[in-house]
Amino acid sequence: MEPQANHSWGVLGESVRGTSHVRSGSPNQDSMGTAFGNAPADYLILAIADGHGSPKSFRSDVGSRLAVEMATDYASRFTAGTQGESLIFIKNAAEKLLPKDMVLAWRNAVSEHFSRHPFTSGELESSQQAAGSPGADDPRQFYLAYGTTLLLVVVSELFIIYLQLGDGDILTVSGAMGAVESPLIRDETLLANETTSLCMENAHRMFRFRFQHLQEASPALIMMSTDGYSNSFSSDADFHKVGPDLLRILRTDGPQEVSGLLAGWLSEASAKGSGDDVTLGVIYNLGTAAANADASPDAARPAPPVP
């Protein structure tokens, strides 16, 4: 994804097929998409989804693509439609409506895709060999086959909305020292390879949510990634260095340079680490970044953000 900007905020990103998927001939199960609004509804939206890729979720590459399409569409409608409302109204409406609307839209999109492309005998045979997989006559099969996570960030002039269902990471980088924080509370139900998903009953109740008023300190960078990236690092501490490194490279070399190198960095991370598909999206505010930059002309060029 080439760098794009909306006033002071910009976005870039890349998704690479994991080395294990290349060897097995499996498609990239990750998806990423953006949306922009122009005055008077200025906003930037980034969504990332990670299809489960298991035998039971044999269409999760399609499911992740549909998740990103529905999320960016409904988040755009919501953000444009709440212009002029109070921040407390927007916060409450976003927390209550966005998860429900996105889950319902995804399920409708999955049903429509299935009606045009019924499961093949080969898909069903492979799926039913997986223990615990529903049969073809079980309506849960529609959604399980397309199962995916979803991460969404909406940035406007006045607020940021963070939403996440399932694994993956959203991190912010702020301040002159590049402080790294997670804007969302940790989901303690995510253990090993288990994750919450759009395919689950009551999925809208499982989203994590935060509304940040931008009278608070605005982050210079928001980093969103599928779990294939964080799992490629030996520790959380090493992974948390990625955001500050990216911010420094953005300041010194610019978005086009980072965009051109990102695919290579992510492919290297997958090869050295998880072997999984890796997707990384970055929302950056170079005005804030410049204000917080180290003014030393002798500062060393940062290393690329790989394990």
C-alpha positions as CSV (number, residue, x, y, z in Angstrom):
1,M,0.0,0.0,0.0
2,E,1.6,3.3,-1.1
3,P,1.8,6.1,1.4
4,Q,-1.4,8.2,1.4
5,A,-2.1,11.4,3.4
6,N,-5.1,13.2,4.8
7,H,-4.0,16.6,6.1
8,S,-1.5,15.9,8.9
9,W,-2.1,12.2,9.1
10,G,-0.7,9.7,6.7
11,V,-0.9,5.9,6.2
12,L,1.2,3.2,4.6
13,G,1.4,-0.6,4.9
14,E,2.2,-3.9,3.4
15,S,1.1,-7.5,3.6
16,V,3.3,-10.4,2.7
17,R,2.6,-14.1,2.3
18,G,4.3,-16.2,5.0
19,T,7.2,-18.5,4.2
20,S,5.2,-21.5,5.4
21,H,2.3,-20.6,3.1
22,V,4.7,-20.2,0.2
23,R,6.0,-23.7,0.8
24,S,2.5,-25.2,1.2
25,G,0.9,-23.3,-1.7
26,S,-1.6,-21.5,0.6
27,P,-2.8,-18.0,-0.1
28,N,-2.1,-15.0,2.1
29,Q,-4.9,-15.1,4.7
30,D,-4.4,-11.4,5.7
31,S,-6.1,-8.4,4.3
32,M,-5.7,-4.6,4.8
33,G,-7.7,-1.6,3.6
34,T,-8.1,2.2,4.1
35,A,-10.7,4.8,3.7
36,F,-10.5,8.6,3.8
37,G,-13.0,11.4,4.3
38,N,-12.6,15.0,3.0
39,A,-13.8,18.2,4.5
40,P,-16.0,18.8,6.4
41,A,-15.7,15.1,7.5
42,D,-11.9,14.7,7.6
43,Y,-10.9,11.2,8.8
44,L,-8.6,8.3,8.0
45,I,-9.5,4.7,8.6
46,L,-7.2,1.6,8.6
47,A,-8.5,-1.9,8.9
48,I,-6.5,-5.2,9.1
49,A,-7.9,-8.7,9.2
50,D,-6.2,-12.1,9.7
51,G,-8.1,-15.1,8.3
52,H,-7.7,-18.3,10.5
53,G,-6.3,-20.4,7.6
54,S,-7.2,-23.7,9.3
55,P,-8.8,-26.6,7.5
56,K,-12.1,-25.7,9.1
57,S,-11.7,-22.1,7.9
58,F,-10.9,-22.9,4.3
59,R,-12.2,-19.6,2.9
60,S,-10.7,-17.3,5.5
61,D,-8.7,-15.4,2.9
62,V,-12.1,-14.3,1.5
63,G,-13.4,-13.8,5.0
64,S,-10.6,-11.4,5.9
65,R,-11.0,-9.4,2.6
66,L,-14.8,-9.1,3.3
67,A,-14.1,-8.0,6.9
68,V,-11.8,-5.2,5.8
69,E,-14.3,-4.0,3.1
70,M,-17.2,-4.0,5.5
71,A,-15.2,-2.4,8.3
72,T,-13.9,0.5,6.3
73,D,-17.3,1.0,4.7
74,Y,-19.3,1.1,7.9
75,A,-16.7,3.1,9.8
76,S,-16.7,5.7,7.0
77,R,-20.5,5.9,7.2
78,F,-20.4,6.2,10.9
79,T,-17.7,8.9,11.0
80,A,-19.2,11.0,8.3
81,G,-22.7,10.7,9.8
82,T,-21.7,11.8,13.3
83,Q,-20.0,15.1,12.2
84,G,-21.2,17.9,14.5
85,E,-22.3,15.6,17.3
86,S,-20.8,15.8,20.8
87,L,-17.8,13.6,21.6
88,I,-19.6,11.7,24.3
89,F,-22.4,10.9,21.8
90,I,-19.8,9.7,19.2
91,K,-18.0,7.6,21.8
92,N,-21.2,5.9,23.0
93,A,-22.5,5.4,19.5
94,A,-19.2,4.0,18.3
95,E,-19.0,1.5,21.1
96,K,-22.5,0.4,20.8
97,L,-23.1,0.5,17.0
98,L,-19.9,-0.1,15.2
99,P,-19.2,-3.7,16.3
100,K,-22.8,-4.7,15.7
101,D,-23.0,-3.1,12.3
102,M,-19.6,-4.5,11.1
103,V,-20.4,-8.1,12.3
104,L,-23.9,-8.0,10.6
105,A,-22.4,-6.6,7.4
106,W,-19.7,-9.3,7.4
107,R,-22.2,-12.1,7.9
108,N,-24.4,-10.7,5.1
109,A,-21.4,-10.5,2.8
110,V,-20.3,-14.0,3.7
111,S,-23.8,-15.3,2.9
112,E,-23.9,-13.5,-0.4
113,H,-20.5,-14.9,-1.4
114,F,-21.6,-18.4,-0.4
115,S,-24.8,-18.1,-2.5
116,R,-22.7,-17.2,-5.6
117,H,-19.9,-19.7,-4.8
118,P,-21.2,-22.8,-2.9
119,F,-18.7,-25.0,-1.2
120,T,-17.0,-27.4,-3.6
121,S,-16.8,-31.1,-2.8
122,G,-13.1,-30.7,-2.4
123,E,-13.4,-27.9,0.2
124,L,-16.0,-29.9,2.2
125,E,-13.9,-33.1,2.1
126,S,-10.8,-31.3,3.4
127,S,-12.8,-29.4,6.0
128,Q,-14.6,-32.5,7.3
129,Q,-11.3,-34.3,7.8
130,A,-10.6,-31.7,10.5
131,A,-11.8,-32.8,13.9
132,G,-14.9,-31.0,15.1
133,S,-15.7,-29.3,11.8
134,P,-19.5,-28.7,11.3
135,G,-21.1,-30.6,8.4
136,A,-22.2,-29.0,5.2
137,D,-25.8,-28.7,6.4
138,D,-24.8,-26.8,9.6
139,P,-25.3,-23.1,9.1
140,R,-22.3,-22.4,11.3
141,Q,-20.2,-23.7,8.5
142,F,-20.8,-20.6,6.5
143,Y,-19.2,-18.3,9.0
144,L,-16.5,-20.8,10.3
145,A,-15.2,-21.3,6.8
146,Y,-14.6,-17.6,6.4
147,G,-13.4,-17.0,10.0
148,T,-11.2,-14.0,10.6
149,T,-10.0,-11.4,13.2
150,L,-10.5,-7.7,12.7
151,L,-8.5,-4.6,13.8
152,L,-9.8,-1.1,13.1
153,V,-8.5,2.4,13.8
154,V,-10.4,5.6,12.9
155,V,-8.5,8.9,13.2
156,S,-10.4,12.2,12.9
157,E,-9.5,15.8,13.8
158,L,-11.0,15.4,17.2
159,F,-10.7,11.7,18.2
160,I,-9.3,8.3,17.6
161,I,-11.4,5.1,17.7
162,Y,-9.6,1.8,18.4
163,L,-11.5,-1.5,17.9
164,Q,-10.1,-5.0,17.9
165,L,-11.6,-8.5,17.8
166,G,-9.1,-11.4,18.1
167,D,-5.3,-11.5,18.1
168,G,-2.9,-9.1,16.5
169,D,-1.5,-5.8,17.8
170,I,-2.3,-2.1,18.0
171,L,0.5,0.0,19.5
172,T,1.0,3.7,19.7
173,V,4.3,5.7,19.8
174,S,4.3,9.1,21.5
175,G,6.6,11.6,23.1
176,A,10.1,12.7,22.5
177,M,11.4,9.4,23.9
178,G,9.2,7.2,21.7
179,A,7.0,5.8,24.5
180,V,5.2,2.7,23.3
181,E,1.7,1.8,24.6
182,S,-1.1,-0.5,23.9
183,P,-4.4,1.6,23.7
184,L,-6.5,-1.5,24.4
185,I,-6.6,-3.7,27.4
186,R,-5.2,-7.2,26.9
187,D,-7.7,-9.9,26.1
188,E,-6.8,-12.7,28.6
189,T,-9.0,-15.2,26.7
190,L,-6.5,-15.3,23.8
191,L,-4.3,-18.3,24.6
192,A,-1.9,-20.1,22.3
193,N,-3.5,-20.2,18.9
194,E,-7.0,-19.7,20.1
195,T,-8.6,-16.4,19.1
196,T,-12.0,-14.7,19.1
197,S,-13.4,-14.2,15.6
198,L,-16.1,-12.7,13.5
199,C,-17.5,-16.2,12.9
200,M,-18.4,-16.6,16.6
201,E,-21.9,-16.2,18.0
202,N,-22.2,-12.8,19.8
203,A,-18.9,-11.7,18.2
204,H,-19.9,-8.0,18.6
205,R,-19.7,-8.4,22.4
206,M,-16.1,-9.6,22.1
207,F,-14.6,-6.4,20.6
208,R,-12.2,-4.4,22.6
209,F,-12.8,-0.6,22.3
210,R,-11.2,2.7,23.2
211,F,-12.1,6.2,22.3
212,Q,-9.3,8.8,22.6
213,H,-10.1,12.5,22.6
214,L,-7.3,14.3,20.8
215,Q,-7.1,17.0,23.5
216,E,-5.1,14.3,25.1
217,A,-1.5,13.9,23.8
218,S,-1.8,12.8,20.2
219,P,0.3,9.8,19.2
220,A,2.9,10.4,16.5
221,L,2.5,6.8,15.2
222,I,-0.1,4.1,15.4
223,M,1.1,0.6,14.4
224,M,-1.3,-2.2,13.5
225,S,-0.2,-5.7,12.7
226,T,-1.4,-9.3,12.5
227,D,0.0,-11.8,15.0
228,G,2.4,-13.2,12.4
229,Y,4.6,-10.1,13.0
230,S,4.8,-10.1,16.8
231,N,5.2,-13.9,16.8
232,S,8.4,-13.4,14.7
233,F,10.2,-11.7,17.6
234,S,11.8,-13.5,20.5
235,S,10.2,-11.1,23.1
236,D,7.6,-8.4,23.5
237,A,10.4,-6.0,24.3
238,D,12.0,-6.6,20.9
239,F,8.7,-6.3,19.1
240,H,7.9,-3.0,20.9
241,K,11.1,-1.5,19.4
242,V,9.6,-1.6,16.0
243,G,7.3,1.4,16.4
244,P,10.0,3.8,17.5
245,D,12.4,2.5,14.8
246,L,9.7,3.1,12.2
247,L,9.0,6.6,13.5
248,R,12.7,7.5,13.3
249,I,13.0,6.1,9.8
250,L,9.9,8.0,8.7
251,R,11.4,11.2,10.1
252,T,14.8,10.7,8.5
253,D,14.0,9.1,5.2
254,G,10.3,9.8,4.6
255,P,7.2,7.7,3.9
256,Q,8.2,6.7,0.4
257,E,11.4,5.2,1.6
258,V,9.7,3.2,4.3
259,S,7.0,2.0,1.9
260,G,9.6,0.8,-0.6
261,L,11.5,-1.3,2.1
262,L,8.5,-2.6,4.1
263,A,7.8,-5.7,2.0
264,G,11.4,-6.9,2.4
265,W,11.4,-6.2,6.1
266,L,8.2,-8.2,6.6
267,S,9.3,-11.1,4.4
268,E,12.5,-11.3,6.4
269,A,10.5,-11.3,9.7
270,S,8.4,-14.1,8.5
271,A,11.4,-16.1,7.3
272,K,13.3,-15.7,10.5
273,G,10.3,-16.0,12.8
274,S,6.8,-17.2,12.6
275,G,6.6,-18.3,9.0
276,D,3.1,-16.9,9.0
277,D,1.6,-14.2,6.8
278,V,2.7,-10.8,8.1
279,T,0.7,-7.6,7.7
280,L,1.7,-4.2,9.1
281,G,-0.2,-0.9,8.7
282,V,1.2,2.4,10.0
283,I,-0.7,5.6,10.6
284,Y,1.7,8.5,11.3
285,N,1.5,12.2,12.1
286,L,4.8,13.7,10.9
287,G,3.9,17.1,12.3
288,T,3.8,15.5,15.8
289,A,6.8,13.3,15.0
290,A,8.9,16.3,13.9
291,A,7.9,18.2,17.1
292,N,9.1,15.3,19.2
293,A,12.2,14.5,17.1
294,D,15.7,14.3,18.4
295,A,17.3,17.4,17.0
296,S,20.8,15.9,17.1
297,P,22.4,15.9,13.6
298,D,24.7,13.1,14.7
299,A,21.9,10.7,15.5
300,A,22.6,7.3,14.0
301,R,20.3,5.9,11.3
302,P,18.1,3.4,12.9
303,A,18.2,-0.3,12.0
304,P,15.4,-1.8,10.0
305,P,12.5,-3.2,12.2
306,V,13.2,-7.0,11.8
307,P,13.9,-9.7,14.3
